[in-house]
Amino acid sequence: MKVNDALNKVTDSIHGIMGLGLTLAVAFLVVDLLFPGTTNIVNNVAMLVKSFTGHGLVGLITLIVFMTIFMRDKS
């Protein structure tokens, strides 16, 4: 039981950190859309998507798998 409690605490902490990161990313995205070039997050997101899709079908499948895992944790 103690190991499960420890793993649950670590998982909860990681979810909190990821939630904060995603919230900040959305906030920076809005700031960059209102004031272009301020945070450069639009270019960074575009490069991330391009790096996935640049590898053809394998990259697209990898992107879908990551999104599926991410959405599963949200529900």
Biopython code that builds the backbone (N, CA, C, O; Angstrom):
import numpy as np
from Bio.PDB.StructureBuilder import StructureBuilder

atoms = [
    (1, "MET", "N", (0.817, -1.202, 0.000)),
    (1, "MET", "CA", (0.000, 0.000, 0.000)),
    (1, "MET", "C", (0.858, 1.263, 0.000)),
    (1, "MET", "O", (0.502, 2.238, -0.662)),
    (2, "LYS", "N", (1.955, 1.273, 0.708)),
    (2, "LYS", "CA", (2.769, 2.477, 0.791)),
    (2, "LYS", "C", (3.407, 2.821, -0.551)),
    (2, "LYS", "O", (3.584, 3.995, -0.876)),
    (3, "VAL", "N", (3.752, 1.791, -1.332)),
    (3, "VAL", "CA", (4.325, 2.047, -2.642)),
    (3, "VAL", "C", (3.270, 2.681, -3.543)),
    (3, "VAL", "O", (3.569, 3.615, -4.288)),
    (4, "ASN", "N", (2.047, 2.181, -3.479)),
    (4, "ASN", "CA", (0.964, 2.764, -4.282)),
    (4, "ASN", "C", (0.706, 4.210, -3.886)),
    (4, "ASN", "O", (0.469, 5.056, -4.749)),
    (5, "ASP", "N", (0.748, 4.501, -2.593)),
    (5, "ASP", "CA", (0.554, 5.878, -2.132)),
    (5, "ASP", "C", (1.653, 6.794, -2.663)),
    (5, "ASP", "O", (1.384, 7.916, -3.093)),
    (6, "ALA", "N", (2.885, 6.310, -2.630)),
    (6, "ALA", "CA", (4.006, 7.105, -3.127)),
    (6, "ALA", "C", (3.872, 7.343, -4.629)),
    (6, "ALA", "O", (4.101, 8.455, -5.107)),
    (7, "LEU", "N", (3.503, 6.306, -5.369)),
    (7, "LEU", "CA", (3.332, 6.461, -6.813)),
    (7, "LEU", "C", (2.182, 7.404, -7.138)),
    (7, "LEU", "O", (2.265, 8.180, -8.091)),
    (8, "ASN", "N", (1.117, 7.344, -6.357)),
    (8, "ASN", "CA", (-0.006, 8.258, -6.565)),
    (8, "ASN", "C", (0.404, 9.705, -6.315)),
    (8, "ASN", "O", (-0.011, 10.605, -7.044)),
    (9, "LYS", "N", (1.217, 9.929, -5.286)),
    (9, "LYS", "CA", (1.687, 11.288, -5.006)),
    (9, "LYS", "C", (2.570, 11.813, -6.128)),
    (9, "LYS", "O", (2.459, 12.971, -6.529)),
    (10, "VAL", "N", (3.456, 10.944, -6.634)),
    (10, "VAL", "CA", (4.335, 11.347, -7.740)),
    (10, "VAL", "C", (3.501, 11.645, -8.985)),
    (10, "VAL", "O", (3.726, 12.643, -9.669)),
    (11, "THR", "N", (2.543, 10.773, -9.269)),
    (11, "THR", "CA", (1.675, 10.973, -10.431)),
    (11, "THR", "C", (0.880, 12.260, -10.308)),
    (11, "THR", "O", (0.763, 13.012, -11.276)),
    (12, "ASP", "N", (0.336, 12.520, -9.137)),
    (12, "ASP", "CA", (-0.410, 13.758, -8.920)),
    (12, "ASP", "C", (0.483, 14.983, -9.097)),
    (12, "ASP", "O", (0.057, 15.991, -9.660)),
    (13, "SER", "N", (1.713, 14.893, -8.620)),
    (13, "SER", "CA", (2.652, 16.011, -8.775)),
    (13, "SER", "C", (2.972, 16.258, -10.240)),
    (13, "SER", "O", (3.010, 17.403, -10.692)),
    (14, "ILE", "N", (3.202, 15.179, -10.980)),
    (14, "ILE", "CA", (3.517, 15.316, -12.403)),
    (14, "ILE", "C", (2.329, 15.906, -13.159)),
    (14, "ILE", "O", (2.509, 16.756, -14.031)),
    (15, "HIS", "N", (1.117, 15.460, -12.830)),
    (15, "HIS", "CA", (-0.076, 16.010, -13.471)),
    (15, "HIS", "C", (-0.218, 17.502, -13.161)),
    (15, "HIS", "O", (-0.612, 18.282, -14.028)),
    (16, "GLY", "N", (0.099, 17.892, -11.946)),
    (16, "GLY", "CA", (0.034, 19.309, -11.584)),
    (16, "GLY", "C", (1.031, 20.142, -12.361)),
    (16, "GLY", "O", (0.703, 21.228, -12.839)),
    (17, "ILE", "N", (2.249, 19.637, -12.489)),
    (17, "ILE", "CA", (3.289, 20.349, -13.223)),
    (17, "ILE", "C", (2.925, 20.443, -14.697)),
    (17, "ILE", "O", (3.106, 21.492, -15.315)),
    (18, "MET", "N", (2.408, 19.345, -15.268)),
    (18, "MET", "CA", (2.005, 19.369, -16.676)),
    (18, "MET", "C", (0.830, 20.316, -16.893)),
    (18, "MET", "O", (0.777, 21.019, -17.902)),
    (19, "GLY", "N", (-0.102, 20.336, -15.959)),
    (19, "GLY", "CA", (-1.230, 21.257, -16.065)),
    (19, "GLY", "C", (-0.766, 22.704, -16.035)),
    (19, "GLY", "O", (-1.254, 23.534, -16.802)),
    (20, "LEU", "N", (0.172, 23.006, -15.152)),
    (20, "LEU", "CA", (0.732, 24.356, -15.090)),
    (20, "LEU", "C", (1.445, 24.707, -16.388)),
    (20, "LEU", "O", (1.291, 25.811, -16.910)),
    (21, "GLY", "N", (2.222, 23.764, -16.904)),
    (21, "GLY", "CA", (2.936, 24.002, -18.158)),
    (21, "GLY", "C", (1.996, 24.263, -19.316)),
    (21, "GLY", "O", (2.235, 25.160, -20.125)),
    (22, "LEU", "N", (0.926, 23.482, -19.402)),
    (22, "LEU", "CA", (-0.038, 23.678, -20.481)),
    (22, "LEU", "C", (-0.781, 24.999, -20.337)),
    (22, "LEU", "O", (-1.064, 25.669, -21.330)),
    (23, "THR", "N", (-1.096, 25.372, -19.107)),
    (23, "THR", "CA", (-1.755, 26.651, -18.876)),
    (23, "THR", "C", (-0.852, 27.805, -19.287)),
    (23, "THR", "O", (-1.307, 28.761, -19.915)),
    (24, "LEU", "N", (0.418, 27.717, -18.937)),
    (24, "LEU", "CA", (1.369, 28.759, -19.328)),
    (24, "LEU", "C", (1.552, 28.797, -20.841)),
    (24, "LEU", "O", (1.665, 29.874, -21.427)),
    (25, "ALA", "N", (1.582, 27.624, -21.477)),
    (25, "ALA", "CA", (1.736, 27.575, -22.931)),
    (25, "ALA", "C", (0.564, 28.257, -23.625)),
    (25, "ALA", "O", (0.756, 28.992, -24.595)),
    (26, "VAL", "N", (-0.644, 28.017, -23.133)),
    (26, "VAL", "CA", (-1.822, 28.667, -23.721)),
    (26, "VAL", "C", (-1.771, 30.174, -23.482)),
    (26, "VAL", "O", (-2.094, 30.960, -24.371)),
    (27, "ALA", "N", (-1.365, 30.570, -22.281)),
    (27, "ALA", "CA", (-1.263, 32.007, -21.984)),
    (27, "ALA", "C", (-0.222, 32.663, -22.888)),
    (27, "ALA", "O", (-0.462, 33.749, -23.416)),
    (28, "PHE", "N", (0.928, 32.020, -23.074)),
    (28, "PHE", "CA", (1.970, 32.561, -23.954)),
    (28, "PHE", "C", (1.496, 32.585, -25.399)),
    (28, "PHE", "O", (1.853, 33.491, -26.152)),
    (29, "LEU", "N", (0.699, 31.604, -25.792)),
    (29, "LEU", "CA", (0.164, 31.580, -27.144)),
    (29, "LEU", "C", (-0.755, 32.775, -27.385)),
    (29, "LEU", "O", (-0.694, 33.408, -28.439)),
    (30, "VAL", "N", (-1.602, 33.078, -26.410)),
    (30, "VAL", "CA", (-2.496, 34.233, -26.535)),
    (30, "VAL", "C", (-1.685, 35.524, -26.581)),
    (30, "VAL", "O", (-1.969, 36.407, -27.390)),
    (31, "VAL", "N", (-0.685, 35.638, -25.722)),
    (31, "VAL", "CA", (0.167, 36.837, -25.719)),
    (31, "VAL", "C", (0.876, 36.987, -27.058)),
    (31, "VAL", "O", (0.971, 38.090, -27.594)),
    (32, "ASP", "N", (1.375, 35.874, -27.598)),
    (32, "ASP", "CA", (2.098, 35.935, -28.870)),
    (32, "ASP", "C", (1.165, 36.251, -30.032)),
    (32, "ASP", "O", (1.583, 36.869, -31.011)),
    (33, "LEU", "N", (-0.091, 35.835, -29.931)),
    (33, "LEU", "CA", (-1.045, 36.181, -30.985)),
    (33, "LEU", "C", (-1.436, 37.661, -30.909)),
    (33, "LEU", "O", (-1.630, 38.302, -31.941)),
    (34, "LEU", "N", (-1.551, 38.201, -29.698)),
    (34, "LEU", "CA", (-1.895, 39.609, -29.543)),
    (34, "LEU", "C", (-0.720, 40.532, -29.846)),
    (34, "LEU", "O", (-0.888, 41.602, -30.431)),
    (35, "PHE", "N", (0.470, 40.101, -29.440)),
    (35, "PHE", "CA", (1.694, 40.878, -29.653)),
    (35, "PHE", "C", (2.716, 39.981, -30.340)),
    (35, "PHE", "O", (3.549, 39.370, -29.671)),
    (36, "PRO", "N", (2.665, 39.895, -31.665)),
    (36, "PRO", "CA", (3.515, 38.947, -32.408)),
    (36, "PRO", "C", (4.997, 39.086, -32.088)),
    (36, "PRO", "O", (5.531, 40.189, -31.978)),
    (37, "GLY", "N", (5.645, 37.932, -31.941)),
    (37, "GLY", "CA", (7.082, 37.896, -31.692)),
    (37, "GLY", "C", (7.485, 38.071, -30.250)),
    (37, "GLY", "O", (8.679, 38.073, -29.947)),
    (38, "THR", "N", (6.526, 38.220, -29.342)),
    (38, "THR", "CA", (6.864, 38.441, -27.935)),
    (38, "THR", "C", (7.453, 37.191, -27.292)),
    (38, "THR", "O", (8.501, 37.253, -26.650)),
    (39, "THR", "N", (6.775, 36.053, -27.466)),
    (39, "THR", "CA", (7.230, 34.827, -26.808)),
    (39, "THR", "C", (7.747, 33.780, -27.785)),
    (39, "THR", "O", (8.400, 32.822, -27.370)),
    (40, "ASN", "N", (7.467, 33.946, -29.079)),
    (40, "ASN", "CA", (7.883, 33.008, -30.124)),
    (40, "ASN", "C", (7.297, 31.606, -29.972)),
    (40, "ASN", "O", (7.795, 30.665, -30.591)),
    (41, "ILE", "N", (6.258, 31.449, -29.165)),
    (41, "ILE", "CA", (5.699, 30.116, -28.949)),
    (41, "ILE", "C", (4.985, 29.612, -30.200)),
    (41, "ILE", "O", (4.936, 28.404, -30.430)),
    (42, "VAL", "N", (4.438, 30.498, -31.003)),
    (42, "VAL", "CA", (3.761, 30.072, -32.232)),
    (42, "VAL", "C", (4.768, 29.379, -33.151)),
    (42, "VAL", "O", (4.473, 28.326, -33.715)),
    (43, "ASN", "N", (5.940, 29.962, -33.298)),
    (43, "ASN", "CA", (6.981, 29.338, -34.121)),
    (43, "ASN", "C", (7.444, 28.014, -33.523)),
    (43, "ASN", "O", (7.696, 27.057, -34.254)),
    (44, "ASN", "N", (7.557, 27.955, -32.205)),
    (44, "ASN", "CA", (8.002, 26.720, -31.554)),
    (44, "ASN", "C", (6.986, 25.593, -31.735)),
    (44, "ASN", "O", (7.366, 24.451, -31.993)),
    (45, "VAL", "N", (5.706, 25.909, -31.600)),
    (45, "VAL", "CA", (4.664, 24.894, -31.797)),
    (45, "VAL", "C", (4.656, 24.454, -33.258)),
    (45, "VAL", "O", (4.514, 23.266, -33.549)),
    (46, "ALA", "N", (4.806, 25.396, -34.167)),
    (46, "ALA", "CA", (4.841, 25.055, -35.592)),
    (46, "ALA", "C", (6.021, 24.133, -35.904)),
    (46, "ALA", "O", (5.883, 23.179, -36.670)),
    (47, "MET", "N", (7.160, 24.414, -35.320)),
    (47, "MET", "CA", (8.333, 23.553, -35.534)),
    (47, "MET", "C", (8.131, 22.171, -34.932)),
    (47, "MET", "O", (8.585, 21.180, -35.504)),
    (48, "LEU", "N", (7.459, 22.086, -33.788)),
    (48, "LEU", "CA", (7.185, 20.796, -33.172)),
    (48, "LEU", "C", (6.278, 19.952, -34.057)),
    (48, "LEU", "O", (6.550, 18.774, -34.288)),
    (49, "VAL", "N", (5.217, 20.546, -34.544)),
    (49, "VAL", "CA", (4.298, 19.823, -35.432)),
    (49, "VAL", "C", (5.016, 19.441, -36.719)),
    (49, "VAL", "O", (4.831, 18.337, -37.231)),
    (50, "LYS", "N", (5.824, 20.337, -37.237)),
    (50, "LYS", "CA", (6.571, 20.057, -38.467)),
    (50, "LYS", "C", (7.552, 18.911, -38.258)),
    (50, "LYS", "O", (7.763, 18.107, -39.167)),
    (51, "SER", "N", (8.158, 18.823, -37.069)),
    (51, "SER", "CA", (9.096, 17.731, -36.810)),
    (51, "SER", "C", (8.381, 16.386, -36.769)),
    (51, "SER", "O", (8.947, 15.374, -37.181)),
    (52, "PHE", "N", (7.140, 16.364, -36.275)),
    (52, "PHE", "CA", (6.370, 15.124, -36.279)),
    (52, "PHE", "C", (5.940, 14.761, -37.696)),
    (52, "PHE", "O", (6.133, 13.629, -38.138)),
    (53, "THR", "N", (5.360, 15.717, -38.400)),
    (53, "THR", "CA", (4.804, 15.424, -39.711)),
    (53, "THR", "C", (5.877, 15.330, -40.791)),
    (53, "THR", "O", (5.610, 14.818, -41.878)),
    (54, "GLY", "N", (7.074, 15.813, -40.513)),
    (54, "GLY", "CA", (8.160, 15.741, -41.476)),
    (54, "GLY", "C", (8.680, 14.331, -41.692)),
    (54, "GLY", "O", (9.393, 14.076, -42.662)),
    (55, "HIS", "N", (8.336, 13.424, -40.810)),
    (55, "HIS", "CA", (8.783, 12.033, -40.918)),
    (55, "HIS", "C", (7.726, 11.146, -41.543)),
    (55, "HIS", "O", (7.771, 9.924, -41.401)),
    (56, "GLY", "N", (6.787, 11.747, -42.223)),
    (56, "GLY", "CA", (5.780, 10.982, -42.953)),
    (56, "GLY", "C", (4.792, 10.284, -42.046)),
    (56, "GLY", "O", (4.362, 10.826, -41.028)),
    (57, "LEU", "N", (4.443, 9.080, -42.431)),
    (57, "LEU", "CA", (3.422, 8.315, -41.727)),
    (57, "LEU", "C", (3.856, 7.964, -40.303)),
    (57, "LEU", "O", (3.035, 7.966, -39.385)),
    (58, "VAL", "N", (5.134, 7.665, -40.118)),
    (58, "VAL", "CA", (5.625, 7.314, -38.777)),
    (58, "VAL", "C", (5.464, 8.499, -37.823)),
    (58, "VAL", "O", (5.028, 8.324, -36.685)),
    (59, "GLY", "N", (5.809, 9.684, -38.274)),
    (59, "GLY", "CA", (5.655, 10.871, -37.438)),
    (59, "GLY", "C", (4.207, 11.167, -37.129)),
    (59, "GLY", "O", (3.872, 11.557, -36.011)),
    (60, "LEU", "N", (3.342, 10.982, -38.119)),
    (60, "LEU", "CA", (1.916, 11.214, -37.908)),
    (60, "LEU", "C", (1.345, 10.226, -36.898)),
    (60, "LEU", "O", (0.561, 10.605, -36.027)),
    (61, "ILE", "N", (1.737, 8.965, -37.014)),
    (61, "ILE", "CA", (1.275, 7.953, -36.054)),
    (61, "ILE", "C", (1.792, 8.273, -34.658)),
    (61, "ILE", "O", (1.060, 8.127, -33.679)),
    (62, "THR", "N", (3.039, 8.705, -34.556)),
    (62, "THR", "CA", (3.605, 9.076, -33.257)),
    (62, "THR", "C", (2.846, 10.244, -32.648)),
    (62, "THR", "O", (2.557, 10.241, -31.451)),
    (63, "LEU", "N", (2.524, 11.236, -33.456)),
    (63, "LEU", "CA", (1.749, 12.377, -32.972)),
    (63, "LEU", "C", (0.375, 11.933, -32.482)),
    (63, "LEU", "O", (-0.087, 12.396, -31.438)),
    (64, "ILE", "N", (-0.278, 11.050, -33.214)),
    (64, "ILE", "CA", (-1.592, 10.542, -32.807)),
    (64, "ILE", "C", (-1.493, 9.764, -31.505)),
    (64, "ILE", "O", (-2.357, 9.896, -30.638)),
    (65, "VAL", "N", (-0.447, 8.950, -31.358)),
    (65, "VAL", "CA", (-0.262, 8.187, -30.116)),
    (65, "VAL", "C", (-0.067, 9.127, -28.930)),
    (65, "VAL", "O", (-0.673, 8.927, -27.877)),
    (66, "PHE", "N", (0.780, 10.157, -29.091)),
    (66, "PHE", "CA", (0.989, 11.118, -28.005)),
    (66, "PHE", "C", (-0.301, 11.843, -27.641)),
    (66, "PHE", "O", (-0.600, 12.034, -26.462)),
    (67, "MET", "N", (-1.055, 12.241, -28.641)),
    (67, "MET", "CA", (-2.314, 12.939, -28.380)),
    (67, "MET", "C", (-3.319, 12.021, -27.697)),
    (67, "MET", "O", (-4.062, 12.461, -26.819)),
    (68, "THR", "N", (-3.350, 10.744, -28.092)),
    (68, "THR", "CA", (-4.248, 9.782, -27.455)),
    (68, "THR", "C", (-3.890, 9.595, -25.994)),
    (68, "THR", "O", (-4.768, 9.577, -25.131)),
    (69, "ILE", "N", (-2.605, 9.456, -25.716)),
    (69, "ILE", "CA", (-2.164, 9.303, -24.321)),
    (69, "ILE", "C", (-2.511, 10.552, -23.520)),
    (69, "ILE", "O", (-2.992, 10.456, -22.392)),
    (70, "PHE", "N", (-2.268, 11.716, -24.100)),
    (70, "PHE", "CA", (-2.567, 12.964, -23.408)),
    (70, "PHE", "C", (-4.054, 13.110, -23.129)),
    (70, "PHE", "O", (-4.444, 13.493, -22.026)),
    (71, "MET", "N", (-4.879, 12.812, -24.107)),
    (71, "MET", "CA", (-6.342, 12.948, -23.934)),
    (71, "MET", "C", (-6.883, 11.904, -22.964)),
    (71, "MET", "O", (-7.853, 12.176, -22.256)),
    (72, "ARG", "N", (-6.292, 10.738, -22.914)),
    (72, "ARG", "CA", (-6.721, 9.698, -21.987)),
    (72, "ARG", "C", (-6.508, 10.166, -20.537)),
    (72, "ARG", "O", (-7.343, 9.909, -19.671)),
    (73, "ASP", "N", (-5.410, 10.840, -20.287)),
    (73, "ASP", "CA", (-5.121, 11.323, -18.933)),
    (73, "ASP", "C", (-6.063, 12.448, -18.520)),
    (73, "ASP", "O", (-6.306, 12.637, -17.328)),
    (74, "LYS", "N", (-6.592, 13.189, -19.472)),
    (74, "LYS", "CA", (-7.471, 14.301, -19.181)),
    (74, "LYS", "C", (-8.886, 13.858, -18.773)),
    (74, "LYS", "O", (-9.581, 14.571, -18.049)),
    (75, "SER", "N", (-9.300, 12.686, -19.242)),
    (75, "SER", "CA", (-10.673, 12.251, -18.948)),
    (75, "SER", "C", (-10.785, 11.468, -17.675)),
    (75, "SER", "O", (-11.879, 11.041, -17.307)),
]
sb = StructureBuilder()
sb.init_structure("model")
sb.init_model(0)
sb.init_chain("A")
sb.init_seg("    ")
for serial, (resi, resn, name, xyz) in enumerate(atoms, 1):
    if name == "N":
        sb.init_residue(resn, " ", resi, " ")
    sb.init_atom(name, np.array(xyz, "f"), 0.0, 1.0, " ", f" {name:<3s}", serial, name[0])
structure = sb.get_structure()
